[in-house]
Amino acid sequence: MKKMITRSIFRSILLVLFLLVPSTTPFFVTPPSSSPQYSSRSSSNIFPLPSPTRLETKLALTPDLLSSYTNALESNPLLTKSVTAGCILGLADFAGQVFEPSSESDSSESEGVDFGRAGRFAFFGLVLQAPWNHFYYQLLDGALPPTADPFTGTTAIKVAIDQFVQAPIFTVLIFLFLGLLEGKSLERIKLQLDETYADTMVANWKLWIPATAVNIAFCPPLFRVLFLNVVFFFWSIYLSIVVNGPSDPEGGNET
């Protein structure tokens, strides 16, 4: 079951990457017609690829999809970002369930998928992660407007604020929000934070300091939350394993 979900997840990722490819036909799709050995019959066997027309039709969808998404961001920015985050984080938790090490206590469920857990992560993305980042970046850009030159002191200050002020607070909120949704007590959530918070923040800085620098320096403000959501997919795989790890005195540190 988990293997099937893994394949579905990575097929979805490959589809997204395919849609983001520039709309050009690969040079090897059309075999050279001048050479006699490349007849129409043999070329279909040697080059078992879709026809150039079909490829161009698929790739032509890319500007339309991006245009539609941009229009949605402009007309309903918060709703669009929230729905996108909910979908991405739900998929991330499915991936987290596939890759996390199973223990004896959950061996009976090792072949199944916890849809409730994935739903909690999707709900977190919908109502907390996307709205938080939406309003946070509005405040950050309002206080420190973006500069034409990405390599400025303003960019460095914004990255520092993001990672050493915002990130520690938001990480606590992640554990608190998901823990309460799961039905954990505040005491158990505090214990889990005591066990995993330091290692989680170190892992956070390794990923998010460079990612945030790229986001602030090069991404247009309209697409910053989308960029965060894409990176957050991989970060959420890590978080889903840590947050759903043992939080009792006998549980080890999952990180």
MOWO-V968786 format. One record per run of one state. SS is the DSSP state (H for helix, E for strand, - for the rest). FROM is the first residue (numbers start at 1). TO is the last residue. If there is no record, write none. Layout:
ss & from & to
SS & FROM & TO
SS & FROM & TO
//
This chain:
ss & from & to
- & 1 & 1
H & 2 & 20
- & 21 & 39
H & 40 & 46
- & 47 & 51
H & 52 & 75
- & 76 & 76
H & 77 & 99
- & 100 & 103
H & 104 & 109
- & 110 & 114
H & 115 & 143
- & 144 & 152
H & 153 & 182
- & 183 & 185
H & 186 & 218
- & 219 & 220
H & 221 & 243
- & 244 & 255
//
